[in-house]
Structure formats: C-alpha cells, structure tokens
Amino acid sequence: MEKTVKTRAEIEEKYKWNLRKMVEEKSFDELYQGVIEKKDKIQSMQGHIMDSGTSLLTYLKMSDELDRALEQIYVYAHMLCDEDTANTEAQQLKMKTEKLNDDVNEALSFVRPEILNCSYDKVLEYIKTNKELEEYSFALEAIFRYQKHTLGKKEEEIVAAASNAFGTGDDVFYNLDNADIYLGTIQDENGEEVELTNSNYGYYVGSNDRKVRENAFKAMYKYFGNLKNTIAASLKGQIKENFFYSKVRNYNSPLEMSLFHDNIDISVYYNLIDTIHNHLNSMYDYMKLRKQILGLDEIHMYDVYADLIQEKPKEIPFEEGKEIVLKALKPLGPEYIKDLEKAFIEKWIDVYPNRGKKSGAYSWGTYDSYPYLSLNYDNRIDSVSTMAHELGHSMHSYYSNKHQNFVNHGYPIFLAEIASTVNEVLLNDYLYKNAKSKEEKILYLTEFLDKVRTTIYRQTMFAEFEMLMHEKEANGVPLTEQEFSNTYYELNKLYYGSDVISDNEIRYEWARIPHFYDSFYVYKYATGLSSAIAIAYDIINGVEGAKEKYLEFLSSGGSDYPLEILKRAGVDMTTNEPIEKAITVFEHKLQELKSLYE
C-alpha cells in the first residue's frame, strides 16, 4: 500500500498552492498588529455599542475589519503548517495566531451580552433610521434569536466556569481513539503480518479476501468491546452535558438546542428518520443482491464493504483526473466551468502528498483569498472523486464570497456538504455513462449505492441512535454499556435486515463513532446527500431552471436561514420529497446493477 513519499522541496511548483497570495498586500506582521489595534478599539467601546445606530454601525464595521484580518493570518498560518507539519516556523505562526484568537475572544466576550441587553425593537428602529445598517439586518436578527437563551452576566459567568469542567467525555474518547489505540496485527492478502490502524481499517475491511476483512473487523471491535464500559461512561457524560446546557439555556431538549442555530424545526429530524424507515426494503434488496454477487451463503457485517469486482481500476494521473472532472461538471454550465478552471490556473490546489503534509483533503480559505484545496492525490479513482468533492466546497465559497458581503458570506454547516456532493454525483453519473466495460459500470453503480447506504441510511441510523439515547436519559433510564450496546444492536438489525447477519461485535460500533460527541450533527450528512442527489438529477435530467436555481444557491452564502436558502435550489427539507427523490435514484441504480447480473 505504501509508496515512497517525496519531501516538500521535491514536489514540482506547479502542483503546489500559492499561499503567499494571502499575505501579499500586507505582511503577516502588519495584519497581526492590525488585529490587536482593532481589538483595542472595540474594547474601548464597552458599554457604548448600543448607544445609537451610529455607534452600533461603528462597532459592526470594526468587527468586520478585525474578523477579516484575524481570519487571514489564522488560516494562512494553519495552512502553511498543514503543507509541512515539521516546519517549525509554520508551527510557531500557528500557535501565535491561536493565542491571538483566544485573546480576542476573551477580550470581546462582553459584546454579545451587551448587544442582547438592548431590545430588538430598538435595533429595528436603528436599522430604519440608518440605511447602512441594513446589510447587517439578518445577522442582527440571528443574534437576537438567542436573547431568550442568554442569561444574566452572573449566570453566564457561572456557565462559562462550568464549561471549563465539561468536555471530559470527548477528551477521553479522543485519547482512546487516537493516542492510546492499538488494534494489534492481522495477516494481509499475502499472508504478511501488518498492524491494523484506524487509517488502514477501511482498506482491510473492504479486502477481496474474506478472511482478511473478517479479521480486521473482529480486531477493531475487540478493542472497542474491551473498552465498552469506559466509553459508555464518556458518552453518558456528553449526553448529561447536553441536558445541562439545554436546561439552563431554556431549550425544551438537547435536540432543539442543537437545531436552533440553523433555525430548523425538530420535525425535519424526525421526518428524515420516518422517511428512511419507510424505505428500508430498498436497503434490504441491496444487501440481498450483494450477498448474491459475492457468492456467499450468508452475508456478515464484515462483508458489506467488500468490492463487488476483482479487477483493480486503472491509475488516473492528475492531469487526466482534472479533465475528467471538468467534463463531468459541464452540466453546470460554461460560466461554472470557466470559474472552476481558475482553481488550476491560479494555483488554488496543493495536489500531492509530501513528507509531513497533513493527511486527507479539505477546502479552506478566507473572504479575501482563494478558496484553496489541499489534496493528497494518489492516482486512484477515489482521488478524482475527492478532487471533485473539494472543488465543490471551493466553488461554493467562491460564489458566496463573490456575491455576498463579509457578514453574510459564510454558509452554515447544514448546507456545507451539498455543493461538494453534487459534484460527486455528477462525476459518478459521467463515469457510469462513459464506462467501457461491464466491470466499470458495476464499479460506478456500487460506488453510488454504497454512498447512499453509508451516508443516508447509516448516518440516519446514527441519528436515530442519538435520539433514542437522549430520550432514555430524559425518561430516567440508566445509560449503561448494555443500554448503549443493545439499542445500537437492535437498530443495526433493523437497518440492515434479516439477510445480513448482525455479528455480535457490531453492537460495539457506537463506541467508535467520534461524531456522537458533537451531538445531533450526523443527520446533516443524510439531509445533505439527499439534497445533493435531488439537485444533481434535476440538472442531469434537464429540469427547467434547475441549474440556475443551483447557482443561486451557491451564491447565497449565509444570507438567510439554511432551509430558506435550500429552497432557492428547489429543495424543501421540511417535506420528505428530497429524501424520496434520492431513494428513487438509489432504487433505479439498484435495478441497473441487478440487470448487469441477470
């Protein structure tokens, strides 16, 4: 699996991003000093921000200037460090900006309570009499939604002090899942002993050698099974922490508290679970077909990630991968493609892995910079898909930054995975339609089917597990290891169906899911992919206005609440229609896969 990794200096310049562009006009030091000066000016306004519409506007403009300058150096330092984590100068800059960020947050912690101490009616009057405040109207509305959930000064100090004692469950899990983890060794396909790790587990559990994937599966869950009581205690602590915050901040439940920021009614969460329950038979049909194609008498949980074809996909060099992506995204129109090509021309992308480079891939930047991409391209089809995915994020940022002012440019997490996944769906459709063999067609069909299985079905199962465990806590049910494990095991059987043997080890899968410490987050993966499939196939099928609505969505940033912005793309997540559309495409692809084996 491993290849020789080049040093940063050995990578050709044309394959490196141009980070210097971020600090060309002003040096890092100038920006750094500017942040301190702006912080001091805002501090001097303490007690007077809400004196008048003019003073409020002065604060808001200064806050924008501070945030832009801080963001510029913070992102620059972190990305500089990511390109070579052994670069001590970059490490120092990163720590310096993190310290500055903490100092700014601490120094300006008075701002929100001071603003919320004013009546919203007074703010509306300020906006009415000062037209320059209009561009801040949505941001101010969003802040004042928290008024009834914000406590008095003394109470906020107590909650802040309590917060310092919280987060222990997350810390415990992080160390067990990273610093202290040892999964042992297994034999690979060649009979050689290899150490199993979190990073290579996906490779081995998807092996064509059934014994390899079984051993990887059992080794993984042996580790978490042995720690089940400790991790149950840490997750219980997280759940109790959620109830503490929701109670003291006057929310009806932790779920309501979690969804409040995006102004999403809890019915959206329940609707997702109910709709998926109504379509579990489609999941069962896919598992039954997998069992048949793999030629198994019985299909276990360690079989559900196995490739359905033996043939290894050909290697795709970066330049070829780039052309594939450009062709696949043509349905988005010539303007989108012209803007997309800037990513390659202007050096937004850091393409290849190098020694010390941060693993994985991401898109990041600032309002005033390129929307950069960090890849670790390795000539596999997965890398082409990752490139399309991250370009989706970058183009979302590009259009939002271009069409929105600073205060409204940032799109919320609820919308963040839609543009990236639309690109993935368009790429998959292009590759399938241009496949030159039956094996290739199977590869791209199963790639899509597994994406839906793992992102819509599986993440909804996670979301239901979180919901059930919080309900049990609310009803006074002791959250023991057995309660976590039994609840999860029954859900796994429900979601995978009777054709799949839910091995005893899978009852401990809950214990290795880090997102459970960011409660009620995972449902966004399922709603995001559902939305993306609905959007992409409307574009593919030439639905009138679909492309234009999608480009409007990309340009909307955070100028409205997420559900309202999504409606601009023709997707209404308050109904089950987008989820139904996604499952209909899933069922169609499943029939196509069946036909290839008949």
Secondary structure, DSSP 8 states (H G I E B T S, - for coil): -------GGGS-GGGS--GGGGGSSS-HHHHHHHHHHHHHHHHTTTTTTTSSHHHHHHHHHHHHHHHHHHHHHHHHHHHHHHH-TT-HHHHHHHHHHHHHHHHHHHHTTTHHHHHHTS-HHHHHHHHHH-GGGGGGHHHHHHHHTTGGG---HHHHHHHHHHHTT--HHHHHHHIIIIIS----EEE-TTS-EEE--HHHHHHHHT-SSHHHHHHHHHHHHHHHHHTHHHHHHHHHHHHHHHHHHHHHTT-S-HHHHHHHTTT--HHHHHHHHHHHHTTHHHHHHHHHHHHHHTT-SSEEGGGTTS-S--S------HHHHHHHHHHHTGGG-HHHHHHHHHHHHTT-EE-S--TT--SS-EEEE-TTS-EEEE----SSHHHHHHHHHHHHHHHHHHHHHHHS-GGG----HHHHHHHHHHHHHHHHHHHHHT--SHHHHHHHHHHHHHHHIIIIIHHHHHHHHHHHHHHHHHTT----HHHHHHHHHHHHHHHH-TTEE--GGGGGGGGG-GGGGSTT-THHHHHHHHHHHHHHHHHHTT-TTHHHHHHHHHT-TTSS-HHHHHHTTT--TTSSHHHHHHHHHHHHHHHHHHHHH-
